[in-house]
Amino acid sequence: MCPPEHFRVTYSINPWMDPSKPVDLPLAVAQWEALRDRYRSLGHTVEELEPDPDLPDMVYAANGAVVVDGKVLGARFAHPQREAEALAHRAWYAARGYTAFHEPEHVNEGEGDFAVTASWLLAGRGFRSSPLSHPEAQEFLGRPVIGLDLVDPRFYHLDTALCVLDDSGDSEVMYYPPAFSPGSRAVLAKLFPDAIIAEEQDALVLGLNSVSDGHHVLLPQAAIGLFEPLRERGYEPIPIDLSELLKGGGSVKCCTAELRG
Ligand code: ARG
């Protein structure tokens, strides 16, 4: 995770970002710290990346890489405003001894567009990550990639429209079908016939931008429609308030890069 010390909305690269809307920075920091502390109280280890004053979107740490079995697929950002973030992530992994690092040839925004299930890598395209990044990820990570087409600019990253709840066995997911093309919806229905299907009001508060450890699901507190379906499946929903970070177009998942192995 990367502290939002320098978070601000001064440019707009997704429909959530309105530079004329004020951001309460002390509140953003307090909300982010509450999320970090919640992970720790649940027994997870949280590493912090040093924020850079010139990179206001760096708080969305999920975009910096994808790690599977200790192998790191680096990011390449679609917009010049975020380009340098990839270097900060790369340096972090190098300093921590991750030697299997792949410098990407094609644009991919890390876990923003790649979701790891027990058997596959679900991969979004349409707004940010290049379709060419999909075979690149498959070749490096050795996981079959399932490409999914995003069609609604409000759900510009896969992690704004789909969340993997359990990455063991037959992975469970929750997602918002209208964010996907008809063909991709059919693929999702086939792969995950028992998925939790999100309603529009929950998707519009970025309710799917959540993190699950297989039991606890940390999700935006306004996504109340998802709480009961999660409980019915044995998960424990943990509501999180990240109202200030929503102004940049992100929530719980965007702020969290998962280190797998
Ligand atoms: N303002 C950032 C952008 O538009 C938000 C990134 C959100 N991250 C995510 N994983 N969806 O790039």
Residues whose N, C-alpha, C, O or C-beta is under 5 A from the ligand:
A	BS01	LIG	I13 N14 D57 Y60 A62 N63 G112 H157 D159 G248 G249 G250 C254
